[in-house]
Amino acid sequence: MNIEPHTLPWQDAYKLLIGSILPRPIAFVSTVDEDGNVNVAPFSFFTGICADPLMVCFAPMVRGTDGGKKDTLKNIEATKEFVINIVGEDIVQQMNDCSIEYSAEIDEFVQVGLTKEASIKVKPPRVKESKVHLECELHEVLHFGENKGAGSLVIGKVVLVHVDDELYYDGKIDTEKLNPIGRLAGQSYTRAIAETFVLERKTSPQK
């Protein structure tokens, strides 16, 4: 079957996207607006870019209800800062509850029972219950499309990384102790360490 995305309603094109690119890590992004109102919301279009400088990105789509910008994006454009909190299984329910479209003045931390922890380099607070935090300064935002189904790419420079002491050993993060959660299609999620295997990386072509 061959499908031309532009022939589909955006909802069906979205289903193709999330059903093909998986599992996806989750960026649990905390921000503040110019009045100091705090927001935290999950985004599963998220990845790293490079190590020097340490850069990450995530892609918030516009709201499916009215095509407007999500509070996270508006806050980042206004303040140029954000924190990505990595989602472990112990906070997966709170993360999911934060996907509700609260009004901008509502504090999701309070609504879902998460704890704010002060960041060091940026103003938005970290999610204390998360075991890895990436404090970021905005590098660039790119916008794609104008209608429902459109989105943006937020590129951030990581200025400080927080790792729970029990996870960090010999310059590496213990994946099992982090126990990260990935997003699949629809309402399905996966444990990143459920079924793992090792492939040796070849350093030269085999003769």
N, CA, C and O of each residue as an XYZ file, in Angstrom:
828
protein
N       0.841     -1.197      0.000
C       0.000      0.000      0.000
C       0.877      1.248      0.000
O       1.828      1.349      0.775
N       0.554      2.177     -0.858
C       1.244      3.464     -0.919
C       0.272      4.564     -0.510
O      -0.860      4.616     -0.991
N       0.726      5.442      0.382
C      -0.148      6.487      0.904
C       0.538      7.838      0.753
O       1.673      8.015      1.194
N      -0.145      8.784      0.135
C       0.362     10.147      0.040
C      -0.234     10.948      1.200
O      -1.441     11.186      1.229
N       0.602     11.365      2.155
C       0.071     12.006      3.364
C      -0.830     13.203      3.094
O      -1.781     13.440      3.838
N      -0.541     13.962      2.034
C      -1.321     15.180      1.804
C      -2.762     14.886      1.399
O      -3.599     15.789      1.385
N      -3.059     13.620      1.067
C      -4.426     13.257      0.694
C      -5.266     12.880      1.909
O      -6.467     12.646      1.777
N      -4.655     12.818      3.088
C      -5.341     12.350      4.287
C      -5.771     13.503      5.182
O      -5.126     14.551      5.183
N      -6.845     13.331      5.943
C      -7.107     14.251      7.051
C      -5.927     14.207      8.014
O      -5.279     13.170      8.158
N      -5.649     15.322      8.668
C      -4.450     15.380      9.504
C      -4.465     14.318     10.599
O      -3.410     13.815     10.984
N      -5.643     13.972     11.104
C      -5.711     12.960     12.151
C      -5.204     11.603     11.659
O      -4.540     10.882     12.402
N      -5.517     11.255     10.407
C      -5.073      9.979      9.853
C      -3.580     10.002      9.542
O      -2.891      8.996      9.717
N      -3.080     11.150      9.082
C      -1.635     11.279      8.854
C      -0.879     11.155     10.172
O       0.197     10.559     10.226
N      -1.447     11.719     11.231
C      -0.852     11.631     12.559
C      -0.772     10.185     13.025
O       0.230      9.776     13.613
N      -1.821      9.407     12.767
C      -1.816      8.002     13.160
C      -0.719      7.233     12.437
O      -0.094      6.350     13.025
N      -0.476      7.555     11.172
C       0.624      6.917     10.440
C       1.961      7.251     11.097
O       2.831      6.390     11.229
N       2.114      8.500     11.505
C       3.369      8.961     12.098
C       3.652      8.253     13.416
O       4.739      7.711     13.617
N       2.664      8.261     14.319
C       2.911      7.685     15.641
C       2.895      6.157     15.623
O       3.389      5.515     16.550
N       2.329      5.585     14.573
C       2.348      4.141     14.446
C       3.597      3.616     13.773
O       3.843      2.410     13.765
N       4.393      4.521     13.205
C       5.626      4.126     12.511
C       6.880      4.440     13.313
O       7.828      3.655     13.316
N       6.890      5.577     13.991
C       8.072      6.022     14.727
C       7.874      5.660     16.199
O       7.243      6.401     16.953
N       8.425      4.509     16.594
C       8.211      4.046     17.964
C       9.245      2.983     18.352
O       9.820      2.330     17.480
N       9.478      2.810     19.641
C       8.929      3.623     20.734
C       9.576      5.000     20.756
O      10.689      5.182     20.262
N       8.872      5.962     21.329
C       9.384      7.330     21.372
C       9.638      7.744     22.824
O       8.775      7.541     23.678
N      10.798      8.318     23.114
C      11.031      8.840     24.472
C      10.109     10.015     24.743
O       9.600     10.640     23.813
N       9.897     10.310     26.000
C       8.965     11.365     26.396
C       9.719     12.514     27.049
O      10.434     12.324     28.032
N       9.549     13.704     26.491
C      10.070     14.914     27.116
C       8.963     15.492     27.992
O       7.937     15.947     27.487
N       9.173     15.473     29.288
C       8.231     16.063     30.242
C       8.751     17.472     30.498
O       9.675     17.655     31.291
N       8.171     18.466     29.839
C       8.762     19.800     29.748
C       8.116     20.759     30.735
O       6.903     20.966     30.716
N       8.938     21.339     31.595
C       8.447     22.351     32.527
C       8.891     23.736     32.068
O      10.030     23.932     31.643
N       7.961     24.696     32.163
C       8.200     26.071     31.737
C       7.506     27.026     32.703
O       6.720     26.611     33.554
N       7.811     28.302     32.553
C       7.060     29.357     33.240
C       6.727     30.435     32.229
O       7.459     30.635     31.261
N       5.610     31.139     32.455
C       5.296     32.262     31.578
C       5.868     33.543     32.175
O       6.519     33.519     33.220
N       5.618     34.646     31.509
C       6.213     35.922     31.954
C       5.638     36.406     33.286
O       6.223     37.269     33.941
N       4.491     35.849     33.683
C       3.891     36.223     34.962
C       4.258     35.254     36.085
O       3.808     35.406     37.221
N       5.080     34.256     35.753
C       5.516     33.302     36.758
C       4.641     32.074     36.903
O       4.890     31.239     37.772
N       3.608     31.947     36.058
C       2.766     30.753     36.096
C       3.547     29.558     35.563
O       4.219     29.658     34.536
N       3.459     28.433     36.257
C       4.245     27.243     35.919
C       3.412     26.278     35.084
O       2.213     26.119     35.310
N       4.059     25.640     34.123
C       3.405     24.637     33.280
C       4.329     23.439     33.157
O       5.550     23.594     33.106
N       3.749     22.237     33.108
C       4.538     21.039     32.801
C       3.672     20.135     31.941
O       2.518     19.875     32.280
N       4.227     19.648     30.812
C       3.445     18.867     29.865
C       4.347     17.884     29.128
O       5.530     18.160     28.930
N       3.794     16.726     28.716
C       4.592     15.712     28.027
C       4.536     15.845     26.503
O       3.520     16.233     25.927
N       5.676     15.506     25.868
C       5.777     15.516     24.408
C       6.605     14.314     23.983
O       7.713     14.104     24.478
N       6.054     13.517     23.054
C       6.768     12.297     22.660
C       7.491     12.427     21.327
O       8.081     11.452     20.860
N       7.464     13.601     20.699
C       8.343     13.859     19.553
C       9.586     14.545     20.132
O       9.658     15.773     20.186
N      10.558     13.742     20.560
C      11.672     14.241     21.359
C      12.925     13.433     21.075
O      12.880     12.204     21.007
N      14.050     14.131     20.911
C      15.317     13.415     20.715
C      16.498     14.338     20.991
O      16.341     15.545     21.171
N      17.691     13.732     21.019
C      18.922     14.503     21.103
C      19.397     14.900     19.718
O      18.994     14.300     18.721
N      20.257     15.912     19.655
C      20.797     16.379     18.384
C      22.297     16.139     18.302
O      22.776     15.512     17.357
N      23.038     16.633     19.286
C      24.490     16.468     19.276
C      25.035     16.677     20.677
O      24.319     17.107     21.581
N      26.344     16.357     20.848
C      26.951     16.383     22.178
C      27.802     17.619     22.444
O      27.987     17.989     23.603
N      28.321     18.261     21.417
C      29.189     19.422     21.626
C      28.912     20.475     20.549
O      29.504     20.434     19.470
N      28.001     21.425     20.847
C      27.318     21.661     22.122
C      26.227     20.611     22.356
O      25.731     19.993     21.414
N      25.866     20.424     23.625
C      24.832     19.457     23.970
C      23.467     20.049     23.616
O      23.000     20.993     24.253
N      22.835     19.473     22.580
C      21.593     20.026     22.050
C      20.508     18.951     22.017
O      20.774     17.786     21.723
N      19.295     19.365     22.322
C      18.134     18.474     22.263
C      17.004     19.197     21.543
O      17.059     20.409     21.336
N      15.981     18.442     21.167
C      14.830     19.073     20.530
C      13.563     18.296     20.842
O      13.609     17.096     21.117
N      12.446     18.977     20.800
C      11.146     18.319     20.868
C      10.186     19.109     19.991
O      10.430     20.274     19.673
N       9.089     18.458     19.604
C       8.203     19.049     18.607
C       6.760     19.093     19.110
O       6.036     18.105     18.990
N       6.337     20.222     19.669
C       4.931     20.357     20.071
C       4.050     20.653     18.867
O       4.320     21.582     18.106
N       2.991     19.857     18.695
C       2.000     20.174     17.677
C       1.047     21.237     18.211
O       0.981     21.466     19.418
N       0.310     21.885     17.315
C      -0.697     22.835     17.767
C      -1.829     22.067     18.441
O      -1.960     20.859     18.245
N      -2.635     22.750     19.222
C      -3.757     22.095     19.886
C      -4.744     21.568     18.847
O      -5.129     22.277     17.918
N      -5.142     20.313     19.026
C      -6.083     19.724     18.086
C      -7.474     20.312     18.192
O      -8.270     20.186     17.261
N      -7.782     20.958     19.317
C      -9.120     21.514     19.520
C      -9.350     22.795     18.732
O     -10.398     22.966     18.110
N      -8.360     23.704     18.756
C      -8.569     25.001     18.103
C      -7.404     25.438     17.217
O      -7.460     26.521     16.634
N      -6.335     24.614     17.098
C      -5.209     24.983     16.250
C      -4.286     26.019     16.860
O      -3.388     26.517     16.181
N      -4.488     26.356     18.135
C      -3.649     27.350     18.781
C      -2.361     26.756     19.326
O      -2.216     25.537     19.409
N      -1.423     27.628     19.697
C      -0.168     27.176     20.292
C      -0.407     26.653     21.699
O      -1.226     27.193     22.443
N       0.312     25.601     22.056
C       0.226     25.083     23.419
C       0.974     26.013     24.369
O       1.885     26.734     23.963
N       0.572     25.983     25.651
C       1.177     26.879     26.642
C       2.691     26.679     26.728
O       3.434     27.644     26.904
N       3.148     25.431     26.604
C       4.587     25.162     26.670
C       5.342     25.971     25.634
O       6.340     26.617     25.954
N       4.875     25.942     24.394
C       5.554     26.672     23.325
C       5.480     28.172     23.550
O       6.474     28.874     23.362
N       4.320     28.673     23.950
C       4.195     30.113     24.195
C       5.139     30.559     25.307
O       5.755     31.622     25.218
N       5.251     29.748     26.351
C       6.145     30.097     27.454
C       7.602     30.123     27.018
O       8.351     31.025     27.393
N       8.004     29.135     26.228
C       9.401     29.066     25.776
C       9.725     30.234     24.857
O      10.803     30.820     24.956
N       8.814     30.575     23.974
C       9.058     31.714     23.081
C       9.180     33.010     23.877
O       9.923     33.912     23.488
N       8.455     33.106     24.986
C       8.480     34.335     25.783
C       9.701     34.418     26.689
O      10.275     35.496     26.847
N      10.114     33.282     27.296
C      11.164     33.324     28.317
C      12.495     32.722     27.871
O      13.524     32.951     28.507
N      12.477     31.948     26.773
C      13.695     31.349     26.190
C      14.325     30.271     27.077
O      15.519     29.997     26.951
N      13.545     29.657     27.968
C      14.096     28.638     28.865
C      13.083     27.520     29.072
O      11.875     27.732     28.966
N      13.592     26.324     29.369
C      12.730     25.199     29.716
C      13.566     24.102     30.346
O      14.795     24.124     30.277
N      12.883     23.132     30.967
C      13.543     21.961     31.541
C      12.873     20.715     30.983
O      11.646     20.623     30.965
N      13.673     19.755     30.527
C      13.151     18.456     30.129
C      13.404     17.484     31.267
O      14.548     17.239     31.652
N      12.321     16.936     31.800
C      12.373     15.965     32.889
C      12.117     14.586     32.294
O      11.077     14.366     31.672
N      13.049     13.656     32.476
C      12.906     12.329     31.905
C      11.884     11.521     32.713
O      11.896     11.550     33.944
N      11.002     10.803     32.012
C       9.890     10.109     32.655
C      10.247      8.658     32.954
O      10.483      7.864     32.044
N      10.282      8.325     34.243
C      10.390      6.942     34.676
C       9.007      6.404     35.001
O       8.041      7.164     35.070
N       8.911      5.091     35.200
C       7.600      4.485     35.408
C       6.914      4.988     36.675
O       5.686      4.980     36.761
N       7.698      5.425     37.655
C       7.097      5.845     38.917
C       6.297      7.141     38.803
O       5.524      7.451     39.710
N       6.453      7.909     37.727
C       5.659      9.129     37.562
C       4.842      9.109     36.272
O       4.408     10.155     35.790
N       4.634      7.912     35.715
C       3.962      7.846     34.421
C       2.506      8.298     34.516
O       1.993      8.897     33.570
N       1.831      8.028     35.625
C       0.437      8.454     35.741
C       0.333      9.969     35.845
O      -0.537     10.576     35.219
N       1.209     10.581     36.626
C       1.200     12.045     36.728
C       1.532     12.685     35.392
O       0.935     13.693     35.013
N       2.495     12.092     34.669
C       2.826     12.597     33.340
C       1.598     12.574     32.441
O       1.311     13.550     31.748
N       0.878     11.465     32.451
C      -0.304     11.336     31.604
C      -1.374     12.354     31.997
O      -2.039     12.925     31.132
N      -1.539     12.579     33.291
C      -2.534     13.545     33.760
C      -2.199     14.967     33.302
O      -3.095     15.797     33.147
N      -0.924     15.246     33.088
C      -0.511     16.581     32.647
C      -0.782     16.823     31.165
O      -0.582     17.935     30.675
N      -1.234     15.800     30.449
C      -1.578     15.997     29.043
C      -2.946     16.657     28.889
O      -3.322     17.048     27.784
N      -3.689     16.783     29.980
C      -4.964     17.511     29.954
C      -4.694     18.969     29.613
O      -3.699     19.540     30.058
N      -5.574     19.570     28.829
C      -5.393     20.971     28.439
C      -5.943     21.893     29.528
O      -7.073     22.374     29.442
N      -5.122     22.129     30.553
C      -5.491     23.079     31.597
C      -5.334     24.509     31.073
O      -4.571     24.745     30.136
N      -6.043     25.446     31.664
C      -5.837     26.851     31.316
C      -4.481     27.302     31.833
O      -3.922     26.699     32.749
N      -3.958     28.368     31.240
C      -2.570     28.777     31.471
C      -2.258     29.081     32.930
O      -1.125     28.893     33.372
N      -3.249     29.547     33.682
C      -2.980     29.931     35.077
C      -3.011     28.752     36.033
O      -2.690     28.913     37.210
N      -3.390     27.565     35.559
C      -3.454     26.379     36.405
C      -2.065     25.746     36.512
O      -1.391     25.543     35.502
N      -1.650     25.443     37.718
C      -0.351     24.829     37.979
C      -0.499     23.307     37.932
O      -1.075     22.708     38.841
N       0.021     22.686     36.874
C      -0.096     21.232     36.732
C       0.627     20.477     37.845
O       0.202     19.386     38.224
N       1.700     21.037     38.368
C       2.393     20.394     39.489
C       1.407     20.132     40.632
O       1.356     19.037     41.193
N       0.639     21.149     40.956
C      -0.322     21.049     42.050
C      -1.454     20.104     41.674
O      -1.882     19.294     42.496
N      -1.943     20.199     40.444
C      -3.088     19.409     40.012
C      -2.819     17.909     40.085
O      -3.702     17.137     40.458
N      -1.589     17.489     39.728
C      -1.310     16.050     39.636
C      -0.451     15.533     40.779
O      -0.173     14.335     40.836
N      -0.022     16.399     41.693
C       0.720     15.951     42.866
C       2.206     15.765     42.645
O       2.814     14.883     43.250
N       2.806     16.584     41.784
C       4.252     16.564     41.591
C       4.901     17.674     42.411
O       4.240     18.632     42.812
N       6.207     17.532     42.655
C       6.938     18.473     43.503
C       7.874     19.330     42.678
O       8.644     18.815     41.866
N       7.810     20.637     42.882
C       8.735     21.542     42.203
C      10.088     21.512     42.907
O      10.162     21.475     44.135
N      11.151     21.528     42.112
C      12.505     21.662     42.644
C      13.213     22.742     41.840
O      13.204     22.714     40.610
N      13.823     23.690     42.533
C      14.434     24.825     41.852
C      15.535     24.378     40.908
O      16.352     23.521     41.247
N      15.548     24.971     39.714
C      16.653     24.754     38.788
C      17.794     25.684     39.176
O      17.634     26.553     40.033
N      18.944     25.494     38.541
C      20.127     26.287     38.877
C      20.435     27.337     37.822
O      20.774     28.474     38.149
N      20.317     26.954     36.560
C      20.688     27.851     35.460
C      19.494     28.551     34.825
O      19.654     29.593     34.190
N      18.289     27.986     34.989
C      17.105     28.545     34.337
C      15.985     28.734     35.367
O      16.052     28.199     36.473
N      14.957     29.499     34.988
C      13.878     29.805     35.923
C      12.855     28.683     36.097
O      12.400     28.467     37.221
N      12.472     27.961     35.047
C      11.458     26.919     35.254
C      11.922     25.877     36.265
O      13.089     25.486     36.257
N      11.033     25.428     37.124
C      11.410     24.412     38.109
C      11.534     23.041     37.466
O      10.991     22.789     36.391
N      12.258     22.164     38.143
C      12.348     20.762     37.723
C      11.255     19.954     38.422
O      10.703     20.374     39.439
N      10.957     18.785     37.852
C      10.072     17.823     38.513
C      10.943     16.989     39.440
O      11.740     16.174     38.975
N      10.799     17.184     40.739
C      11.670     16.523     41.707
C      11.623     15.007     41.572
O      12.640     14.337     41.754
N      10.456     14.463     41.254
C      10.289     13.012     41.174
C      10.985     12.403     39.959
O      11.174     11.188     39.912
N      11.367     13.209     38.985
C      12.134     12.719     37.843
C      13.588     12.541     38.265
O      14.084     13.283     39.113
N      14.273     11.562     37.678
C      15.643     11.265     38.096
C      16.709     11.845     37.178
O      17.899     11.774     37.484
N      16.286     12.419     36.048
C      17.211     13.113     35.156
C      16.523     14.381     34.650
O      15.385     14.338     34.184
N      17.224     15.500     34.750
C      16.679     16.774     34.278
C      17.695     17.435     33.348
O      18.899     17.403     33.603
N      17.201     18.025     32.288
C      18.033     18.782     31.351
C      17.573     20.239     31.376
O      16.516     20.570     30.839
N      18.365     21.100     31.997
C      18.052     22.525     31.984
C      18.487     23.094     30.639
O      19.633     22.920     30.225
N      17.569     23.773     29.962
C      17.823     24.194     28.578
C      17.565     25.682     28.368
O      16.653     26.270     28.948
N      18.400     26.261     27.522
C      18.154     27.595     26.978
C      17.735     27.438     25.520
O      18.287     26.612     24.793
N      16.765     28.229     25.105
C      16.264     28.122     23.733
C      17.333     28.517     22.730
O      17.963     29.566     22.860
N      17.531     27.674     21.731
C      18.414     27.995     20.605
C      17.617     28.522     19.425
O      17.958     29.548     18.837
N      16.545     27.805     19.086
C      15.756     28.198     17.917
C      14.419     27.469     17.932
O      14.307     26.356     18.447
N      13.402     28.120     17.354
C      12.116     27.475     17.122
C      11.790     27.572     15.640
O      11.859     28.653     15.054
N      11.437     26.452     15.037
C      11.021     26.402     13.646
C       9.559     25.995     13.598
O       9.133     25.098     14.325
N       8.789     26.660     12.736
C       7.363     26.383     12.637
C       7.037     25.729     11.298
O       7.601     26.099     10.268
N       6.129     24.760     11.316
C       5.752     24.025     10.113
C       4.232     23.927     10.030
O       3.585     23.394     10.931
N       3.670     24.445      8.944
C       2.233     24.380      8.736
C       1.491     25.476      9.464
O       2.046     26.160     10.323
N       0.214     25.636      9.105
C      -0.594     26.708      9.677
C      -1.928     26.219     10.233
O      -2.588     26.951     10.971
N      -2.337     24.998      9.895
C      -3.641     24.504     10.291
C      -3.515     23.467     11.400
O      -2.411     23.191     11.871
N      -4.656     22.886     11.824
C      -4.605     21.784     12.776
C      -3.767     20.658     12.181
O      -3.897     20.336     11.000
N      -2.907     20.061     13.004
C      -1.949     19.085     12.515
C      -0.574     19.670     12.311
O       0.395     18.933     12.130
N      -0.472     21.003     12.337
C       0.818     21.673     12.202
C       1.597     21.568     13.511
O       1.066     21.116     14.526
N       2.851     21.986     13.476
C       3.662     21.913     14.688
C       4.915     22.740     14.586
O       5.146     23.438     13.598
N       5.723     22.651     15.627
C       6.962     23.422     15.713
C       8.079     22.515     16.207
O       7.829     21.490     16.839
N       9.304     22.902     15.913
C      10.480     22.204     16.427
C      11.214     23.147     17.367
O      11.707     24.196     16.952
N      11.280     22.768     18.623
C      11.973     23.567     19.640
C      13.355     22.971     19.850
O      13.481     21.816     20.257
N      14.382     23.746     19.576
C      15.770     23.305     19.732
C      16.371     24.013     20.937
O      16.361     25.242     21.018
N      16.893     23.230     21.869
C      17.450     23.807     23.084
C      18.887     23.395     23.334
O      19.301     22.285     22.998
N      19.635     24.304     23.927
C      21.000     24.002     24.376
C      20.939     23.611     25.846
O      20.436     24.366     26.677
N      21.455     22.426     26.162
C      21.455     21.958     27.544
C      22.580     22.653     28.298
O      23.754     22.497     27.961
N      22.216     23.420     29.320
C      23.219     24.174     30.075
C      23.555     23.512     31.408
O      24.557     23.850     32.038
N      22.714     22.564     31.837
C      22.999     21.831     33.066
C      22.201     20.530     33.062
O      21.025     20.503     32.698
N      22.870     19.450     33.477
C      22.224     18.142     33.582
C      22.222     17.719     35.039
O      23.257     17.771     35.704
N      21.066     17.299     35.539
C      20.957     16.741     36.882
C      20.695     15.249     36.750
O      19.786     14.843     36.027
N      21.467     14.441     37.428
C      21.260     12.996     37.430
C      21.231     12.530     38.881
O      22.118     12.871     39.663
N      20.220     11.758     39.237
C      20.143     11.182     40.571
C      21.412     10.370     40.847
O      21.847      9.583     40.006
N      21.996     10.564     42.018
C      23.273      9.930     42.347
C      23.243      8.415     42.168
O      24.234      7.824     41.738
N      22.126      7.785     42.490
C      22.064      6.326     42.416
C      22.081      5.807     40.975
O      22.295      4.616     40.749
N      21.858      6.689     40.006
C      21.839      6.273     38.596
C      23.187      6.406     37.917
O      23.427      5.778     36.885
N      24.067      7.216     38.481
C      25.262      7.651     37.741
C      26.499      6.895     38.222
O      26.853      6.924     39.400
N      27.147      6.216     37.267
C      28.337      5.446     37.622
C      29.266      5.394     36.426
O      28.853      5.050     35.319
N      30.541      5.743     36.658
C      31.561      5.663     35.628
C      31.172      6.468     34.388
O      31.419      6.040     33.260
N      30.564      7.631     34.605
C      30.206      8.506     33.497
C      28.981      8.083     32.719
O      28.697      8.643     31.661
N      28.245      7.096     33.229
C      27.085      6.582     32.507
C      25.853      6.557     33.407
O      25.959      6.551     34.634
N      24.686      6.542     32.771
C      23.417      6.435     33.490
C      22.946      4.984     33.450
O      22.931      4.359     32.389
N      22.567      4.458     34.598
C      22.062      3.089     34.705
C      20.621      3.058     34.192
O      19.711      3.564     34.849
N      20.421      2.468     33.025
C      19.107      2.460     32.399
C      18.075      1.722     33.230
O      16.924      2.149     33.317
N      18.478      0.616     33.843
C      17.521     -0.152     34.635
C      17.000      0.648     35.821
O      15.812      0.587     36.140
N      17.871      1.388     36.467
C      17.442      2.191     37.611
C      16.623      3.401     37.157
O      15.714      3.835     37.865
N      16.936      3.938     35.996
C      16.138      5.042     35.455
C      14.743      4.554     35.074
O      13.754      5.253     35.295
N      14.666      3.349     34.502
C      13.395      2.723     34.123
C      12.528      3.659     33.284
O      11.389      3.945     33.651
N      13.066      4.138     32.153
C      12.316      5.101     31.343
C      11.133      4.463     30.625
O      11.109      3.260     30.367
N      10.159      5.304     30.314
C       8.949      4.885     29.623
C       8.939      5.468     28.217
O       9.314      6.624     28.019
N       8.510      4.672     27.240
C       8.393      5.140     25.866
C       6.937      5.164     25.431
O       6.103      4.434     25.968
N       6.643      6.006     24.458
C       5.286      6.134     23.925
C       5.161      5.309     22.649
O       6.051      5.308     21.799
N       4.040      4.611     22.537
C       3.712      3.893     21.309
C       2.543      4.620     20.646
O       2.387      5.826     20.833
N       1.733      3.917     19.887
C       0.584      4.542     19.244
C      -0.613      4.545     20.191
O      -0.701      3.724     21.104
N      -1.534      5.482     19.959
C      -2.745      5.538     20.766
C      -2.444      5.757     22.231
O      -1.689      6.661     22.590
N      -3.036      4.927     23.081
C      -2.848      5.051     24.529
C      -1.821      4.056     25.065
O      -1.764      3.814     26.271
N      -1.021      3.486     24.189
C      -0.058      2.455     24.593
C       1.311      3.045     24.899
O       1.788      3.957     24.223
N       1.935      2.489     25.953
C       3.281      2.864     26.360
C       4.116      1.589     26.498
O       3.580      0.481     26.466
N       5.419      1.755     26.650
C       6.278      0.593     26.820
C       7.384      0.896     27.812
O       7.814      2.041     27.950
N       7.841     -0.138     28.501
C       9.015     -0.008     29.364
C      10.258     -0.206     28.510
O      10.374     -1.201     27.795
N      11.176      0.732     28.582
C      12.351      0.678     27.722
C      13.236     -0.520     28.024
O      13.976     -0.969     27.148
N      13.179     -1.050     29.246
C      14.060     -2.160     29.609
C      13.315     -3.495     29.648
O      13.840     -4.476     30.175
N      12.094     -3.545     29.093
C      11.303     -4.771     29.164
C      12.008     -5.935     28.478
O      12.135     -7.014     29.056
N      12.461     -5.723     27.262
C      13.155     -6.768     26.506
C      14.332     -6.110     25.807
O      14.142     -5.411     24.811
N      15.536     -6.316     26.304
C      16.704     -5.696     25.691
C      17.654     -6.754     25.163
O      17.656     -7.895     25.625
N      18.464     -6.359     24.182
C      19.518     -7.236     23.677
C      20.681     -6.362     23.232
O      20.528     -5.152     23.068
N      21.829     -6.971     23.041
C      23.052     -6.237     22.734
C      23.512     -6.577     21.325
O      23.528     -7.744     20.933
N      23.885     -5.554     20.569
C      24.520     -5.721     19.267
C      25.867     -5.036     19.315
O      25.963     -3.861     19.669
N      26.906     -5.771     18.960
C      28.246     -5.188     18.961
C      28.412     -4.243     17.793
O      28.120     -4.606     16.653
N      28.880     -3.028     18.063
C      29.117     -2.052     17.024
C      30.429     -2.354     16.316
O      31.483     -2.379     16.952
N      30.379     -2.583     15.016
C      31.579     -2.913     14.241
C      32.391     -1.643     13.988
O      31.842     -0.575     13.718
N      33.703     -1.788     14.082
C      34.579     -0.633     13.880
C      35.137     -0.566     12.471
O      35.682      0.461     12.065
N      35.006     -1.655     11.720
C      35.516     -1.679     10.348
C      34.749     -2.720      9.555
O      34.160     -3.619     10.157
N      34.729     -2.639      8.224
C      34.009     -3.622      7.432
C      34.572     -5.015      7.645
O      35.780     -5.200      7.794
N      33.670     -5.996      7.658
C      34.088     -7.385      7.816
C      34.738     -7.891      6.517
O      34.265     -7.615      5.415
N      35.842     -8.644      6.689
C      36.528     -9.207      5.514
C      36.170    -10.688      5.363
O      36.643    -11.346      4.436
